[in-house]
Amino acid sequence: MTANPAKPANTPLVLIVRDGWGENPNPSHDSFNAPKIAASRGLAPTDDMLRRNWPKTLIKTSGEDVGLPGVGPEATMGNSEVGHQNIGAGRIVPQESLVMTKACKAGLHTNAAIKTAIERAKSTGTSLHLLGINSDAGVHGLLDHLYAILRACKSLGLSERVYVHLFTDGRDTGPYTGKEYARQVEAACAEIGVGRVASVVGRYYAMDRDHRWERVKLAYDMLVSTGGPSSPRTEVAIQNYYDHPSGDTLRGDEFITPTAIGVPAQIAASRIKSGDSVIFFNYRGDRPREISAAFCFPDGEWAKVKPSPDSGKVGFDRGTKLNLHYVIMTEYWEKLLPHVQGIAFPRPPKMKHIGGEVISSLGLRQFRCAETEKYPHVTFFFNDYRDEPFPGETRENPQSPKVATYDLKPEMAGVEVADAVLRRLAAADCEVFIVVNFANGDMVGHTGNLEAAIKACATVDAGVGKIIDATLKRGGSLIITADHGNCEQMYDPETKAPHTAHTIYDVPLFVVGEKFRKATLRGDFDASGWFRPEARAARGRLGDILPTALAMMGLNKPAEMTGYSLLA
């Protein structure tokens, strides 16, 4: 690592991530652009002040600029995991999904973990269950990876007792796209000659990440037992939920009630039972954790999971633990790894000299803060999949509110997050480097509720304003940005439906601090430049944020940190 000058004075550098707050380049979208509407109503005075008074630029958060496929309008949209990993690493991080997609094209019949699970099911006459996201959004998984597993089954001679359990999306996709994706899956099963869709369940239940075990239990019970809701056909199950949602705020694919598919004999045969094999084909690590823990944790570990914020209960009664051969696509969680039987794509070695490690190696202290919905992002993902904090790294995670969907409380825990940071800024021993995430723009953006998203932006704006004031009072400086876009487009004029997914638009970045008032940043702040490749080519990306922060702190970046400072 490059030698660094003397430690910076006890003046903090605060990095604020306004999660899901992008810059929409389409003026025709102004009527459903939540940040812009909030500003027009006087609800975002901090954002207005930043745009008027401080150096600013736009940075890229999608496609090849963050290690995902595609460029410009064809880019794969970024997400919070990819975004925080790129920010924390200070470089473009090639994403595991690219490695997996390449392997899928070559054929997964030679992948040791996949092959073992398939051959085990074949030799023992037991079932193989394929679990994962019913979506091609590329945030949590890809249907192409499911199809590659089905083709591997065919190559290895397993054509019966292969059951597909679809976790419907509606969050990173349109809210009513589940039927079309299910049709694609069923067509692929028919073409390959392997597999049957055995259940559908909204990701709200099967992919919870906030320890709301009451939701996970409903998905688990449907997967392992009969007697719950069922439907003879997949499309019928999905349409039935569209017609009869379980609540006004629980509409669309994300919330589909756990439903078994088939006639009674088919349903009984396709439940997950002791002796069966399971392959979970999602590749993003945060949302498969809880339901995988329910399947894999021994009783002692299961009894120690974090309690539900709703009921206070630890886990749920899963009955006798099933004896499964459980394969995960990648390393979802360090605590889970001793209890699975295969990992299709083990993670590469941890990156060296990422941002948190650089700060720690200099004997400097750092603070990370986000509410529980985004806590893994400022810790686990920011630290390149490290669960344990670096020496000198402290953390705080206010509990996200106990509501069915966050449009019911768009403030979320934004006030508590801001207060936690303000306490550190007021402390005599304030950390030198502070990372804070405001989840509201993204989490409320996913609901498709425009008015709620406007309130969410107002909450974030107020919290950011207080943190700016406290930081400047202490003589510190700030970077304010986002990990990806979302709430700047709350409606899809093509589908004429709420837009609930992330966007591929660039995001604002502001530098605040008396030393930087006259600074010039690389790139530009012309939203229409998104349509001009030559303008976007000059812009920075998420991997440039940490090099910029280190430069603002008077610290050298290590050679491995290949991003550039945005200070021109």
N, C-alpha and C positions, 0 to 999 in steps of 0.2 A: 504494500500500500504506500502511496506517495506520502512523504513526510508532511506534517501539517504545522502551521505556525502555532503560536501560543493559543491556549484555550480562549474562546470568546468570553467576553464579560457576561455577567449574569443578566443578559437581556435576551428574551426568548425570540425564537423564530417560530411562528405559528402557521401551520399548514391547515387550511380549512377546505374540506371537500363538501361542496353543496351537491350531494348525490342526486344525479338525474336532472341537473339544471343545465340544459344546452342552449345553443344560440340558433334559433330557427331562421334559415335564410329566405323563407317564403313569406312575403308580405300578405299573400292571400290567406295565410294561416293565422293572422293576428287575432282573429275572433275566437280562437281556441288555443292560444299560446298563453299558458298560465302565468309565467313570469312577466310577460309584457302587459297582460291585463292587470296583474297586481300592481305594476308600476304606474299604469294609467289611473288607477284608483287611489294612488298615494299610499299603497300598502308595502312598497318596497323602496323606501327612501335610501337605505344603505346601498342597494344595487345602483340606484341613480347617482349617488355620491361617488361610488367607485368609478362609474363610467365617465363622470365629469372631471374628477380630481386626480386620478392615479394612473400610472402606466398600465397599459392593458394590451392583450393580444388574444388571439384565438388559437387553440391547439387541437390536435387530432386525437381521436379516441377509438377508432375502429379500424378494421382490416389490417393490412400489413404494418401499419404504424404501431400496432400493439401485439403483433405476432399472430394475427388471424388472417384468413384468406381474403383477397379482394382489395380493390383500390377505389376510392371515390364513391360514386353511386352504387358500385357493385361490391362494396366492402361488407364483410360480415360485421354486424353491429357489435360494439363492445358491451361489456357487462361489468358488474362491480368486482367480481373476482379478478378478471383479467386487468381491469383498470387499476385496482389497488396493488396488484402484483407488479405491474409495470411502473407505477409511481414509486413503490418502495424499493424496487431494484435499480432505478435510475438508468434503465436501458430497455430496448425492445426485448420482450421475453417470448421466444417461440412457444406457442401454445401446444399442449399435449394433443389437442384434437387434430392437429395437422399430422402428427406422427401416427395417430390411430387411423385417420382416414387413408393415409398412404398404405398402412398395413392391411386395412380392410380391402383395398383395391387389389392387393397382392393375394389376399386370401387368408382367413383366420384359422383354417384347418391345421396350420402348423404352429399356431400360438399355443404354448404349453398349457396355460391355464384354461383356455377355451377348449382345447382338444381333450384335456383330462376330464372336464365336466361332461362333455358330450359322450366320450367313450364310457364313462362311468354309468351314465344313464342307459346307454345301449346295452352294456354287459350285465347290468343288474335288473333290467326291465322296469326301472323306475322312471319318473317324469323329470323333464328339464323345463324349468320356468325362466322366462326372459322378462325382466322387469325394467321399465324405464319410461322416459318422456315420450309422449306422442306428439312430436314436433320436429320441424327441421330448422328452427330458429338458430340452433347452434350455441345456445347459452349453456344448457345443461347436458345435452346429448344430441345425437343425430340419428334419424331413422335409417340412414345408410349403414350405420354401424350395426343396427339390429338386423338388417338384411344380410350383412356379411356373416353374422352368426348363424342365421338360417341357412345360408349357402354352405357354411362349414359343417352344419348338421348333415346336409345332403351329401357332401363329399365324404363324410365319415360314416355314412350309412345309418343315420338316425332320422327316420322320417315320421315316426309316431311318438305320441306322448310328449310333444313339444308345445308348450302353452305360453302365449304372449299376454302379459298383463300391462295394459296401457295406462300411463299416468297423464291425463289430459292437461294441456298447457293453458292457453287463454290468457296468458300474462305476458310472455315474450312473443306471442303471436296474437292475431285477432281473437276476440273472446268467443267467437262462434266458428272456429275453423276445425274443431275436433272431428266432425263427421268426415270431412274431406281427408284428413290425415288417417283416420281409421280405415277409410276406403282404400287408401294407398297401401296400408299395412296388409289388409286382407287380400288385395290384389297381388302383393309380393308373395304372401304365403301360398296363394294358389299357383302363381307362376313357378316358384321354386319347388313347390310340392312338399313343403314342411311348415308346420305351425298352425295354430288356431288361436284367435283372440279369445281369451278366457275371462277377461274382466276389464272394466274401465273404472277409473277413479280419478277425481280431480287432484291436482298437485297440492291443493289446500290441505288435503288429508295425508296423502302418501309422501309428500315432500316437505312437510313442515320442518322448520329449523329453529323454532323458538321454544322447544320443549312443551308444546301444547299437546300433551299425550292423549288428551281426549279425542283429538282429531286423528292422531296416528292409530289409535286403537280401532277406530272404525275401518280404516284401510286394512289393518292387520287381520282383524276378525273376518273380513270378507275374503281375504286371500287364503285363509287357512280353514274356513268352515262354511258349511251350507246354512241355509235358513234365512239369510238376509235378502235384500233387494236383488232381483234378477230380471233378465230380459232375454228373449230368444235370440235377438240380434243386436250387434253393436250399435248400428245406426239408430235403431229404435230406442235403445237405452239413452243415447245422447240426446235425441230429439225429445224424448219424454222429460228429461231434465230441463231442456230449454223451455218446454211448455209449462213445467211445474217446478220452478226453482225453490230451493228450501228457504229463501228469504229475499227481500227486495235488494239487498246489497250483495247477494250471493248468486249472481246471474252469470251464466257462461261456463266455458270449459273448466276453468280453474276450480270450480266448486261442485263438479258432478259427484253426486252421491255414490259411494262405493257400490258397484253393481256387478254381479256375476253374469256371464254370458253363456247361453245355451239352454238346452232342455235339462231337466233334473239329473239325468244320468251323466251328461257331459259336465255339468257343474261339479258333481261329486268327484268325478275322475280328475278334474283339473285344479282342485285345491292343493295347496302346498302341504306336503305331509313328510313326516320323518322318513329319511332315506332318499329324498329327492335331491336334485341339484338345482341351483339357482345361479343365473348370471344377471347381474345388475349392470345394464349397458350405459348408464349415465356416466359422464366423465367429470363433471364439476363436483367438488367434494362436500359442499356444505349441506345440501338437501338430501342426499341419500343416508346421512348418518343415523338419524333417529330410527327409521324403520329397519335399517340394517342392524342396529343395536338390538332391536326387539327380536330379530331372528337369530342373532349371533352371540350376544353377551351371555356368559354363564350366569347362573342365578345371583352369585355374589356381586358381579359387576352390574347386573340389571337393577339390583336393589340400591345402587348408589348413583343412578343417573340424576341429573338435575331435576328438581321438582317443577311441576307445571306452574306457570305464573297465574293461571286461572283458578285451579283447585288446590294447589299446594301439594298434590299427590305426586309420588315418585313413580314414574312409569305407569304401567297398568297391569292388570292380571292377564298374562299371556298363556296361562295354563302351563303344562309341562313343556320345557324348552324342546323345540324340534331339533332333531339330529340331521343337519343338512350339509351338503357340500356346497359352500357359498363362495362364489367368485365375484369379485368386484373389478370394474374396468380399470380403475387406478386407485391410488392410495387415498381413500376418502378421509381417513382419520387415524392418527397414531394409536388411539385406544382400541380401534376396531381391528387393526392388523393382526394381532395375535390370535384372533378368533375367526378369521376367514381361511378358506382352504386354497385360495388362488387369487392372484392379482394379474390381470391380463397385461397391463402396461405399468410396471413399476416406475415410480418417478425418477427422473435423473437426479444426480447429486445436487444438493442445495447450492444455490448460487453463492459465490463468495463476495464479500465486501459490498453487501447491499446497504441501504441507507441506515437502518437501525443498527447494524453491526458497526458501521463507520462511527456513528455517534458514540456507541458504547465503548469501542476500542480506544477512544480518546479520553475515557473517564468522565464523559458527560452524561447527564441524566436526561431522560425523555419521558413524555407522558402521552398516552393514547386514550382517546375517549370516543365512544359512540354508544347509542342505545343498543339493546340486545339484538335487534334485527340486523344491524350492521357491525356489531362488535367483532365478528371474525374477520371482517375486511380490513380494519385498522390494526389487527394483530396477526392472525394466522396467515392471511393472504399478503398483507403488507410485508411480512417477514418471510416470504417465500415458503409457505407451508410449515413454518415452525410454530408449534403450539406454545413452547416455553418462551417467556420474555428474555430479551438480552439483559445482561447485568446493567442496572441503572434504569431499566424500563418499567414504569408503573402504568397501571391501567384502571379505567373506571367504565362501567357499563350500566347506566340507568335502564330500568326495565321498560320495554315497549308496552304501550297500554293494552289492557285486556278487552279488546273489541274484535268482532268478527272480521271486519275489514277496516282499513285505516282511513277511509273517507268518513267514517263515523266519528273519528277524532283526528283530524288532519294535523293538529298540533303535535301529535305523537308524544315523544319525550324530548322534544326540541328544547323546551325551557330548562329541563333538568340537565341536558347535555351542556347547554351554554353555562349554566350555573356551576357545573363541575369544573369547566375550564376556567371560569372567572375565579373560583376559589384557588386554583393553582397560580393564576396570574397575580393574585393578591398575597400569596405566600412568600415569606422571606427566602425560602429555598426553592423558588420556582424553577422548573426544569428549563433547560436551554432550547429543547426541541419539543414542540407540541403538535400532535396530529389529532384533528377532530373531524368527525363525519356527522353531517346532518342528513338523516335518512329521508326526510319528509317528501322532497321533490320526486324521488324515485318510488317510494312505497305507496304514496297517495296517487302518483301518476299512473301506477299499475291498475288502479281501480277504474280509470276512465271517467272519473267524476270531476268535471272542470271546476266547479265552484269550490269543491274541497281542495283541489290542487292549488287554487289561488290562495286559499287560507294557509295551505302548507308553505307556499312561498313566503307569505307574510311572516309566518313563525320563524322560518330560517333567516329571513332578512333581519328581523329584530335581534335574534341571537348573534348573528354575524356582526351587527353593528355594535353590540355591547362588547364583544371580544376585541374588535378593532380598537375601540376606545381604551379598554384596559391594557391592551398590548402597547399602544402608543404612549400611554401614560407611564409605562414602565421602560420606555425607550427601546422597545422591541420592534419587530417588523413582521409582515405577514405575506403569505401567498394564498389567494382565494381562487378556487377553481372547481372543477367537477371531474368525475370519473367517466361519465358518458351522459348523453342526453336522454330525456324522457318527457318531463312535464311541459316542455315547450311545444309539444304536439299532442293534444288531448282528443283529437278527432281525426278520422281518416276520411277525407272527401271522396276517395275512390269507393270504399266499401260502405260509406255512409253509416258508419258505426263508431263507437268510441275507440280511440287508439290507446291501447294498454301496454304496448311494447316499448323497448328502448328505441332511440333513433340513432342514425349514423352521422348526425350533425356534429360540427366542432363545438367546443365548449369555451366559455370565457376563462381567462386567467388574468388576475390583477396582482400587482405587487404594491404593497403598502409599507411605508416606513420613511421617516424623515430623510434618511440617507439616499433614498431611492425615488424621491418625489420627481426628479428631473430625468430619471432613467429612461432609456429607450429599450424596448423589447423586440426581439426577432418576430417577424410575421406582421400581421395587421389585425384590425378589428372591424373589417368590412364583411358583414355576414354574407353579402352577395358573392364574395370571393369563393364561397363553397362551390359555386358552379364553374369556377375557372381553375383548371389544373395548375396553371403557372402560379396562381396566388396561393393555393394550398400547399404547393411544393415548398414554399418559403416558410411555412408555419412549423412550429415545434409540435411535440407530441407528449404524451403522458410521461414517457421515459426521460424527458428533459426537466421534470419538476425537481427531482432531488438534486441534480447538479446545480440547478438554479438556487435551491435552498442552501446548499453548501457554500456556493459563491457568496450569497448574501451574508452568511455567517463568517466569512473570511477563511473557510476551510477548503483544502484541495480535495478533489474527487479522486478516487482510486482508478487505476487503469481499466479495471473490469467494468466500471460504470461508464458505458459508452454514450450515454445521453450528453447533450450539450447544455450549457447555461443559456437561458433565454435572455440574459442581459446582453444587449448588443455592445 
